[in-house]
Each structure stands twice: as structure tokens, then as C-alpha cells.
Amino acid sequence: MFSSGSRTKGELQDSAPPVSTWCRLFHGLRYVFARDRSKARRLFWLLAFFSCVGLLSTWSWNRLHYLLSYPAVTKIHMVWARSMSFPAVTLCNQNLFRMSSLTKDDLYHSGYWLDLLHVNHSVNRRTLSTLRDDRKQSLLSLLDFSQYAPPPRFNTTEMVDRLGHQLEDMLLECKFQGENCTYKNFTPVYTRYGKCYTFNSGLDGNPLLTTLKGGTGNGLEIMLDIQQDEYLPVWGETDETSYEAGIKVQIHSQDEPPFIDQLGFGVAPGFQTFVSCQQQLLQYLPPPWGDCKSTPIDSEFFSTYSITACRIDCETRYLVENCNCRMVHMPGTSSVCTPEQYKDCADPALDFLVEKDNNYCVCETPCNMTRYGKELSMVKIPSKASAKYLAKKFNKTEQYIADNILVLDIFFEALNYEKIEQKKAYEVAGLLGDIGGQMGLFIGASVLTILEIFDYLYEVFKDKVLGFFIRKKRPRRCQSDNLVTNKIVCAHMCVCVCVCVCVCVCVCVYIYINTYIYTYMPFICKVHQGILEQHEI
């Protein structure tokens, strides 16, 4: 309190903390202003202090630069579970159409596609010369269109569905965890191999199957007849020509469609193939820490983003743009390609897209995905001891059993899954911790030291403001002390407001930096990456 008017200028200067008092906050700096020490020692401590400040600044800049490089680390660990969802299993016969099911209508519309006919529906004698005489005569009778009236409409999807291998004919035995299953447990699906089938698809409201144990016999075990007698003869090199005998299999998540022509593996007849699986959950970071796609898929065909969904969506749009139609296995409402369009446009365009055009379909890795690692092993079947039994059981010859029968056993290696996570290696909290630790190491300061500095500046600023008001001479001695007191109170309030504003500005800057780093930087990095890609093009 002020008793009779105001404080003098000397009193104000005495009330302000001296610089030496503030310097005691830092180790070493107190000796620079110690008058009882020699100039050499004071100079030594001054150089030591500024050297430590320089090292602190260098280290702090290094940590800030490391933070802005957005480093990431990958962590891998095993997770054990009591039960696990069984994956979806898609299988396709390597043969597109069954020979015995071809009709005159089918040959009229697809003969050019299969390289049996010319574009004017005349017989291609060059390809027929590769057939056996019995097959050639039966096929020539179907290829005689002299008195043939083609149907007004032809449905390519219906033809692929009807001529494809039917699972009820191929599936000889089926077991899941020791319990019998049938072809009804499989869902038909179309791929570039034609009509295929998916086990445990999760579609049509069917619940996902789970497994409680690992090892063979605790998964899916099927015996198939690939029906090689139904394979189309190889009469030329077309996209539908199959030199292989067997099935193509893909093990995938229920959230992604099958992409079996690119990601499937082959299973040959005459062997029992064991497929040991391990589920892998992968979690990646979006830009700028990683390269994964965190935004929803921009597609009218798929609701969940995956690389497979992105590829199929892209291939569909590519064919619609270039051929004005889509393949049977592609989603959408566009018209399905006719066999002639398959031959002249769709197949060549899609092959070009897959093999050469790497810029049209650019599919980013999703931030969360599930994949299945596989280990394959196989044994020969049938054995000499079982050949006669199997031939009698299925009413086939021993040679037919050896050429057509296969067994596929898919199971989890163990009831665990591998979790692969990409995490941020350095964040703002780590930056503050490192800088705080180096401050303590180099200059002996902490957060409390910073607060004491602010307190010192507050005292100095307050005395300057108070001195500004008190230095004004009053015109009359009898002026009330209340006026001076009010001015002093106002000065205190102004100082407090200024300090609060400074603190608020610091907090806002901190929040802005965090928001900028974690919200806007991924977008800016993505835009910058797009500009670089356009520049390269």
C-alpha cells in the first residue's frame, strides 16, 4: 500500500529484481556477474555458458528436424486367440467352358472368340486340323450354320454360367473341422476364369465360420474331380487357352473380392496339397509418415477399400471407356461384352492394362488390411494301395483317378496371428522431453526455470509501467490518493492482461503446430507428391 501519495523513482528501481538475481537461475551464468571473481574466470564461465547454449540449440534443431522428417517404425508381435475366423477360399477350374455343354448357339456367338470361326462365321480349318477325327466330325456338325437362324438375343453371362464347371459335379468330398459340407456351402462368383466358387464368403447372410484349433484336419478339406475330359481342345493361342490342368485357389479376407488370376496359386491333380496358413493383420500410417490410403474408397461398386477392389474398379472403368462394355466378372450396370467384343477389344485392352500401362491404375495400400501367409506341401495320390479302391468308389478307371482327382487341405498353422504395426517413431511429446532433458544437461534449466524467467520479466515490465504513471507530476498537492491508487491498480491489471495474452499466444502457437503437423501436413504432402508425379510425367 502507498501511504501518502506515491513511490519515488529510486524506490521503483530498488523494487525491480537485479539482473544478477535472474542470472542465478542458470548454472554457470551466476559466475559471470560475480564481482568477487577475476575477469579470466568470468570470461571462462561466459564462454562455457554460450557453448552450452549453442550445443542446446544445435541438439534442439536436430530433434525438430527429426520430428519434421516424420519417422516411423514397424513393430511385429504374435497374438494368441481362442478362436479365429476362417478365411474365404475361392477356387476355379483352369478350363473356362465344358466341351460337352457347347450348343450351336454357343458356337455361333463364341466360335470367333474361341478361334474356331472367322469373323464371318466360316469355319477356321487351321484350328480344326489340330483336333482328333472323332472330335472334329462332331464339332463340324455343330459348326454348320447354312440353315441356322441365330437367336435374337444372346446373354454372355448366362453362357458363362451354364458352360462353366458345376461344383456339384466336381466336388466329391467336403469336410470342415471334421464335419461334412456340400456344394451349397460355396457361393458362385465370376472371375477371369469364368464361373468360380467361394467357401465361407459371408454373403447371403451366412455367418462366418470359425476354427478352434490349428493343424491339419481342423480346416477345409475337399476332394475334387477337375473333369479333364471336358477341357476345350487347344486349337490356337487365345486368352481363353489353358495349357494347365487343375484348379486355381485364392485365400483372402471376406472384405475383399477375389482376384484369382493375379493372386491365386495352382493345385494339380494327382496330388494332395496341404496349405498351412497364418493370418497377418497389417496397420500402416497415412502420409506423411507412410503411404497408405486412409480415405474411403471412391467407387460405386465397392464399399470397403482394398487393393483388389481398387484394381477391379479401375479395370472396369478402363474397359467401359475403351470398349463400351464390361467383362462378366466386373461389377456395374454397363452392358456385358459380347464374345466378339471379348476377342477384338476387351481381352487385348485388359492385357495391355495389366502388363504395360502402369500409370492408369495406381492403387495405394490400405491403412488396415488382412492377408494370409501360406506354406504349401504335397504328396502323390492315389497310392498303389488306394488306386483300385478310389476307382471303384467313384466308378472311374485308375488312370482317370490319377489324371483328375485332387485333394486340398487348408488349415491354420496355429491359433495365432501376426500383427504388423507401423507406428510414429517420434512425436511432439518426445520433442519436448528431449529438449527439456538437454536443457537440464547443458544449462541446468527446466520448465520451472522458464516460468521464473517470465516472472522476472513480469516484475520488470510492471515496474516500468508503474514508473510511467508515477513519474507524471501532480498539479496540486491536495490531489486524492485514490486517483494514484486507481492508476496503480489499472497498471497491475494491464500487466496481468499482457502476461495472459502472451501465455494464450504461446498456447495457441503450440496447438497450431500440433494441428498443422497432424492434420494439414498429410494433405500438403499428398498434394506435393501429386505435383511431383505430374512434373515427372
C-alpha positions in Angstrom: 0.0 0.0 0.0 1.1 3.5 -0.6 0.8 5.7 2.4 0.9 9.3 1.3 1.0 9.6 -2.4 3.5 7.6 -4.5 6.7 5.8 -4.6 9.8 7.6 -5.8 11.8 6.7 -8.9 14.6 5.3 -6.7 12.1 3.1 -4.8 10.9 1.7 -8.1 14.4 0.9 -9.3 15.1 -0.8 -5.9 11.9 -2.9 -6.2 12.9 -4.3 -9.6 14.9 -7.6 -9.3 18.5 -7.1 -10.3 20.0 -8.9 -13.3 22.3 -10.9 -11.1 19.2 -12.3 -9.3 17.8 -13.6 -12.6 21.2 -15.0 -13.7 21.2 -17.2 -10.6 18.5 -19.3 -12.4 21.1 -20.7 -14.8 24.1 -22.8 -13.8 27.4 -21.0 -14.6 25.8 -17.7 -15.6 25.8 -16.6 -11.9 29.6 -16.6 -12.0 29.7 -14.2 -15.0 28.3 -11.4 -12.9 30.1 -12.3 -9.7 32.2 -9.2 -8.9 34.4 -11.1 -6.4 35.9 -13.3 -9.2 38.6 -12.4 -11.7 37.9 -11.4 -15.2 39.6 -14.5 -16.6 37.2 -16.8 -14.6 34.2 -14.7 -15.5 35.2 -14.9 -19.2 35.7 -18.6 -18.9 32.2 -19.0 -17.5 30.7 -16.7 -20.1 32.3 -18.9 -22.9 31.2 -22.1 -21.2 27.6 -20.8 -20.9 27.4 -19.7 -24.5 29.0 -23.0 -25.7 26.3 -24.9 -23.8 23.6 -22.7 -25.2 25.0 -23.4 -28.7 25.0 -27.1 -28.1 21.5 -27.0 -26.7 20.3 -25.0 -29.8 22.1 -27.5 -32.2 20.6 -30.5 -30.5 17.1 -28.9 -30.3 17.3 -28.1 -34.0 18.4 -31.7 -34.7 15.4 -33.0 -32.8 13.0 -30.6 -34.5 14.4 -31.6 -37.9 13.9 -35.3 -37.0 10.3 -34.6 -35.9 9.6 -32.9 -39.3 11.0 -35.9 -41.2 8.0 -37.9 -39.8 9.9 -41.1 -38.9 8.1 -44.4 -38.5 9.0 -47.8 -37.0 7.5 -51.2 -37.7 6.6 -53.5 -34.8 5.8 -57.2 -35.2 4.3 -59.3 -32.5 2.3 -62.5 -32.1 -1.2 -62.5 -30.7 -2.8 -65.8 -29.5 -6.5 -66.3 -29.7 -9.1 -68.8 -28.5 -10.8 -68.9 -31.9 -10.2 -67.4 -35.3 -12.4 -66.6 -38.3 -11.7 -68.9 -41.2 -10.7 -67.1 -44.4 -12.7 -67.1 -47.6 -11.4 -69.7 -50.1 -12.1 -69.1 -53.8 -11.4 -71.9 -56.3 -11.7 -72.0 -60.1 -11.2 -74.7 -62.7 -8.5 -73.9 -65.2 -10.9 -74.7 -68.0 -13.4 -72.0 -69.0 -16.1 -73.9 -70.8 -17.1 -77.6 -70.7 -16.8 -79.1 -74.2 -19.9 -81.4 -73.9 -22.2 -78.4 -73.0 -21.4 -76.3 -76.1 -24.5 -75.8 -78.3 -24.9 -74.5 -81.8 -26.0 -71.1 -80.4 -22.9 -71.0 -78.2 -20.6 -71.8 -81.1 -22.3 -69.3 -83.4 -21.7 -66.5 -80.9 -18.5 -67.6 -79.3 -16.8 -69.5 -82.1 -14.8 -66.4 -83.2 -13.9 -65.8 -79.6 -12.6 -69.4 -79.3 -10.8 -69.1 -82.6 -13.0 -71.8 -84.2 -14.7 -69.4 -86.7 -13.7 -66.4 -88.7 -15.5 -63.2 -88.1 -18.0 -64.0 -90.9 -18.8 -67.3 -89.1 -16.9 -69.5 -91.6 -15.0 -72.5 -90.2 -11.3 -71.9 -89.3 -9.8 -75.0 -90.9 -6.4 -74.3 -89.5 -7.5 -74.8 -85.9 -9.7 -77.8 -86.8 -6.7 -79.6 -88.1 -5.4 -79.9 -84.6 -8.4 -82.0 -83.4 -8.8 -85.7 -83.4 -11.1 -87.1 -86.1 -13.9 -88.1 -83.8 -14.0 -84.7 -82.1 -13.6 -83.0 -85.5 -16.7 -84.6 -87.0 -18.9 -83.9 -84.0 -17.7 -80.3 -83.9 -18.2 -79.8 -87.7 -21.8 -80.8 -87.4 -22.3 -78.1 -84.8 -20.4 -75.5 -86.9 -22.6 -75.9 -89.9 -24.7 -72.7 -90.0 -26.1 -73.0 -93.5 -29.7 -73.4 -92.3 -29.2 -71.8 -88.9 -31.3 -68.9 -87.6 -29.5 -67.3 -84.6 -31.5 -66.3 -81.6 -32.5 -62.6 -81.4 -30.6 -62.2 -78.1 -27.6 -63.7 -76.6 -26.6 -63.4 -72.9 -22.8 -63.8 -72.3 -23.3 -64.0 -68.6 -25.8 -66.9 -68.9 -23.4 -68.7 -71.3 -20.5 -68.4 -68.9 -22.7 -69.6 -66.0 -24.1 -72.6 -68.0 -20.9 -73.7 -69.7 -18.7 -73.4 -66.6 -17.8 -76.4 -64.5 -20.5 -77.0 -61.9 -19.3 -77.6 -58.4 -22.0 -80.2 -57.7 -20.3 -82.3 -60.4 -16.7 -81.6 -59.3 -17.0 -81.8 -55.6 -16.5 -85.4 -54.4 -16.0 -84.9 -50.7 -16.0 -81.9 -48.4 -15.3 -81.5 -44.7 -14.8 -78.5 -42.4 -13.4 -79.3 -39.0 -14.4 -83.0 -39.5 -18.0 -82.2 -40.4 -19.4 -82.8 -43.8 -20.2 -79.9 -46.1 -21.7 -79.8 -49.6 -21.6 -77.5 -52.7 -24.3 -75.5 -51.0 -21.7 -74.1 -48.6 -20.0 -72.5 -51.6 -21.1 -69.2 -53.3 -20.8 -68.9 -57.1 -18.6 -65.9 -58.2 -17.3 -64.8 -61.6 -13.6 -64.1 -62.3 -11.5 -64.1 -65.5 -11.5 -67.9 -65.2 -15.3 -67.9 -65.6 -17.5 -69.5 -63.0 -15.8 -70.0 -59.7 -16.8 -70.8 -56.1 -16.1 -69.2 -52.7 -16.2 -71.1 -49.4 -17.1 -69.1 -46.3 -17.8 -65.9 -48.3 -20.0 -64.4 -45.6 -22.6 -63.4 -48.3 -26.3 -64.1 -48.3 -26.5 -63.6 -44.6 -24.4 -66.7 -43.8 -22.3 -66.3 -40.6 -18.5 -66.6 -40.9 -17.1 -70.0 -39.9 -14.5 -70.1 -37.1 -11.9 -72.6 -36.1 -10.9 -73.5 -32.6 -7.7 -75.5 -33.4 -4.7 -75.3 -35.6 -3.2 -78.1 -37.7 -4.4 -80.4 -40.5 -7.9 -81.7 -40.1 -9.1 -78.5 -38.4 -9.9 -76.6 -41.5 -11.3 -77.1 -45.0 -10.6 -80.4 -46.8 -12.1 -81.1 -50.2 -11.7 -83.7 -52.9 -12.3 -82.5 -56.5 -12.7 -84.0 -59.9 -11.3 -81.4 -62.4 -13.0 -83.2 -65.4 -10.2 -83.1 -67.9 -12.4 -84.8 -70.4 -14.5 -81.6 -70.6 -11.5 -79.4 -71.3 -11.6 -77.4 -74.5 -9.0 -78.7 -77.0 -6.1 -76.4 -77.6 -6.6 -75.3 -81.2 -4.9 -71.9 -81.0 -3.4 -69.4 -78.7 -6.2 -67.2 -77.3 -6.7 -65.6 -74.0 -9.0 -68.4 -73.1 -6.5 -71.1 -74.0 -5.5 -73.2 -70.9 -2.4 -75.3 -71.1 -2.7 -76.3 -67.5 -4.9 -78.9 -65.8 -6.1 -78.3 -62.2 -7.6 -75.6 -60.2 -6.6 -72.1 -59.1 -7.1 -71.2 -55.5 -7.0 -67.9 -53.6 -7.2 -67.5 -49.8 -8.4 -64.0 -48.9 -10.4 -61.9 -46.5 -14.2 -61.6 -46.8 -13.8 -57.9 -47.1 -12.0 -58.1 -50.5 -13.2 -59.6 -53.7 -11.2 -62.5 -55.3 -8.5 -61.5 -57.8 -7.6 -65.1 -58.5 -6.0 -64.6 -62.0 -3.3 -62.4 -60.4 -3.1 -63.6 -56.8 -4.1 -67.3 -56.9 -1.9 -70.4 -56.7 -2.3 -73.6 -58.6 -3.3 -77.1 -57.4 -2.5 -80.0 -59.6 -4.5 -83.3 -60.0 -2.8 -86.4 -58.7 -1.7 -84.7 -55.5 -2.9 -83.9 -52.1 -1.9 -80.3 -51.4 -1.6 -79.1 -47.8 -1.8 -75.3 -47.3 -0.7 -74.1 -43.9 -2.0 -70.5 -43.3 -1.1 -67.7 -40.9 -3.3 -64.6 -40.6 -1.5 -61.3 -40.7 -3.0 -58.0 -39.6 -1.2 -55.1 -41.1 -1.7 -51.5 -39.9 0.1 -48.7 -41.8 0.3 -45.0 -41.3 -1.1 -42.4 -43.7 1.1 -39.6 -45.1 3.4 -38.0 -44.2 4.6 -40.9 -42.0 3.6 -43.6 -44.5 2.0 -44.2 -47.9 -1.3 -45.9 -47.1 -4.8 -44.7 -48.1 -6.9 -43.6 -45.1 -9.8 -42.1 -47.0 -12.9 -44.1 -48.0 -12.9 -45.7 -51.5 -14.3 -43.6 -54.2 -16.2 -46.3 -56.0 -19.8 -47.0 -57.0 -19.1 -50.8 -56.9 -17.3 -51.4 -53.5 -17.9 -50.0 -50.0 -14.6 -51.2 -48.5 -11.3 -50.2 -49.9 -8.7 -52.8 -50.8 -6.1 -53.1 -53.4 -8.2 -55.8 -55.1 -11.3 -53.7 -55.1 -9.3 -50.7 -56.5 -7.9 -52.8 -59.3 -11.2 -54.3 -60.3 -12.9 -50.9 -60.2 -10.1 -49.4 -62.3 -10.2 -52.2 -64.8 -13.9 -51.9 -65.1 -13.7 -48.2 -65.8 -10.9 -48.8 -68.3 -12.9 -51.3 -70.3 -16.1 -49.2 -70.3 -14.1 -46.2 -71.6 -12.3 -48.1 -74.3 -14.7 -50.9 -75.3 -18.1 -49.6 -74.1 -18.7 -52.8 -72.2 -17.5 -54.8 -69.2 -16.5 -58.4 -68.7 -18.8 -60.9 -66.9 -16.8 -60.8 -63.7 -16.8 -57.0 -63.5 -19.4 -55.1 -61.4 -21.7 -52.3 -62.6 -24.7 -51.8 -64.8 -22.9 -51.3 -68.2 -23.7 -53.9 -70.9 -21.7 -57.1 -70.8 -19.2 -57.6 -73.7 -20.3 -59.9 -76.4 -17.9 -62.7 -77.4 -16.9 -60.6 -80.4 -16.1 -57.7 -78.1 -14.1 -60.0 -75.9 -12.0 -61.1 -78.8 -11.5 -57.7 -80.5 -11.3 -55.3 -77.6 -11.8 -56.5 -74.0 -9.1 -59.1 -73.8 -6.4 -57.1 -75.6 -7.3 -53.9 -73.7 -7.2 -55.7 -70.3 -3.9 -57.5 -71.1 -2.4 -54.2 -72.1 -3.6 -52.5 -68.9 -2.2 -55.4 -66.7 1.1 -55.8 -68.4 2.1 -52.3 -69.7 0.0 -49.4 -68.5 1.3 -48.8 -65.0 0.0 -45.3 -64.7 -3.7 -45.8 -65.2 -4.4 -48.0 -62.2 -2.5 -46.7 -59.2 -3.8 -48.4 -56.1 -2.5 -47.4 -52.7 -2.0 -49.8 -49.8 -4.9 -49.6 -47.3 -4.1 -48.5 -43.8 -5.7 -51.6 -42.4 -5.6 -54.9 -44.3 -5.7 -58.7 -43.6 -3.6 -61.2 -45.6 -2.7 -64.8 -45.2 0.8 -66.2 -45.4 0.9 -69.7 -47.0 3.2 -72.7 -46.9 2.4 -75.4 -49.4 3.4 -79.1 -49.4 2.0 -82.0 -51.3 2.0 -85.8 -51.6 1.2 -88.0 -54.6 -2.3 -89.6 -54.8 -3.6 -92.1 -55.3 -1.1 -94.6 -53.9 -0.9 -98.0 -55.4 -2.8 -99.4 -52.4 -5.7 -96.9 -52.8 -6.0 -96.6 -56.6 -8.4 -99.5 -57.0 -10.5 -98.5 -54.1 -11.0 -95.0 -55.3 -11.7 -96.2 -58.9 -14.4 -98.5 -57.5 -15.8 -95.9 -55.1 -16.3 -93.2 -57.8 -16.9 -95.7 -60.7 -13.9 -94.4 -62.7 -10.7 -96.0 -64.0 -7.4 -95.9 -62.2 -6.0 -93.7 -64.9 -8.9 -91.3 -64.6 -8.3 -91.0 -60.9 -4.7 -90.2 -61.4 -5.4 -87.6 -64.1 -8.4 -85.8 -62.5 -8.6 -86.3 -58.7 -7.0 -83.8 -56.3 -7.3 -83.2 -52.5 -6.9 -79.8 -51.0 -6.4 -79.3 -47.2 -6.4 -75.7 -45.9 -5.8 -75.0 -42.2 -4.3 -72.6 -39.7 -0.7 -73.5 -38.7 -1.6 -72.4 -35.1 -4.3 -70.5 -33.4 -2.5 -67.2 -33.5 -2.0 -64.3 -35.9 0.8 -61.9 -36.7 0.2 -58.2 -36.1 2.4 -55.9 -38.0 2.0 -52.2 -37.0 3.6 -49.1 -38.3 3.9 -46.5 -35.6 5.2 -43.0 -35.3 8.7 -43.1 -34.1 8.8 -39.5 -32.8 6.1 -37.1 -31.7 5.8 -33.6 -30.1 5.8 -35.1 -26.6 9.1 -36.8 -27.4 10.5 -33.5 -28.8 9.6 -31.6 -25.6 11.1 -34.4 -23.5 14.3 -34.4 -25.4 14.7 -30.6 -25.3 13.8 -30.5 -21.6 16.4 -33.2 -20.9 19.1 -31.3 -22.9 18.2 -28.1 -21.2 18.8 -29.7 -17.8 22.1 -31.2 -19.1 23.6 -28.2 -20.8 22.2 -25.1 -18.9 20.6 -26.6 -15.8 17.2 -25.3 -16.7 13.7 -26.7 -16.6 10.1 -25.7 -17.1 10.1 -24.0 -13.7 13.2 -22.0 -14.8 11.2 -20.8 -17.8 8.4 -19.8 -15.5 10.8 -17.9 -13.2 12.1 -16.0 -16.3 8.5 -15.0 -17.2 8.0 -13.9 -13.6 11.2 -11.8 -13.7 10.1 -10.2 -17.0 6.7 -9.5 -15.4 8.3 -7.7 -12.4 10.4 -5.6 -14.7 7.5 -4.8 -17.0 5.3 -4.0 -14.1 7.8 -1.5 -12.6 8.3 0.2 -15.9 4.5 0.7 -16.3 4.1 1.9 -12.7 7.0 4.2 -13.2 5.4 5.7 -16.2 2.3 6.6 -14.2 4.1 7.8 -11.1 6.6 10.0 -13.0 3.8 12.2 -14.1 3.8 15.2 -11.7 0.6 16.1 -10.0 -0.5 19.7 -10.4 -1.8 20.1 -6.8 -0.6 18.6 -3.5 -4.1 18.0 -2.3 -4.9 15.6 -5.1 -6.6 12.5 -3.8 -4.6 9.3 -3.2 -7.4 7.3 -4.7 -6.6 8.6 -8.2 -3.0 7.3 -7.9 -4.2 4.1 -6.4 -6.7 3.6 -9.2 -3.9 4.2 -11.7 -1.7 1.7 -10.0 -4.5 -0.9 -10.0 -5.0 -0.2 -13.7 -1.3 -0.7 -14.3 -1.4 -4.0 -12.5 -4.4 -5.1 -14.5 -2.7 -4.1 -17.7 0.4 -6.1 -16.8 -1.7 -9.1 -15.9 -3.6 -8.8 -19.2 -0.4 -8.6 -21.2 1.0 -11.7 -19.4 -2.2 -13.6 -20.0 -2.2 -12.6 -23.7 1.4 -13.8 -24.0 0.5 -17.1 -22.4 -2.5 -17.5 -24.6 -0.5 -16.8 -27.7 2.1 -19.4 -26.7 -0.7 -22.0 -26.1 -2.3 -21.1 -29.4 1.0 -21.5 -31.2 1.6 -24.9 -29.6 -1.9 -26.0 -30.6 -1.4 -24.7 -34.1 1.8 -26.5 -34.6 0.2 -29.8 -33.4 -2.8 -29.2 -35.7 -0.6 -28.4 -38.6 1.6 -31.4 -38.2 -1.1 -34.0 -37.6 -3.9 -32.6 -39.8 -2.7 -30.4 -42.6 0.7 -31.9 -43.3 -0.6 -35.2 -44.7 -2.8 -33.2 -47.2 0.1 -30.9 -48.2 2.4 -33.9 -48.6 -0.1 -35.6 -50.8 -0.6 -32.5 -53.0 3.2 -32.1 -53.2 3.5 -35.7 -54.2 0.9 -35.2 -56.9 2.7 -32.2 -58.3 6.0 -34.1 -58.4 4.3 -37.0 -60.3 2.8 -34.6 -62.8 6.2 -33.0 -63.3 7.8 -36.4 -63.9 5.1 -37.2 -66.4 
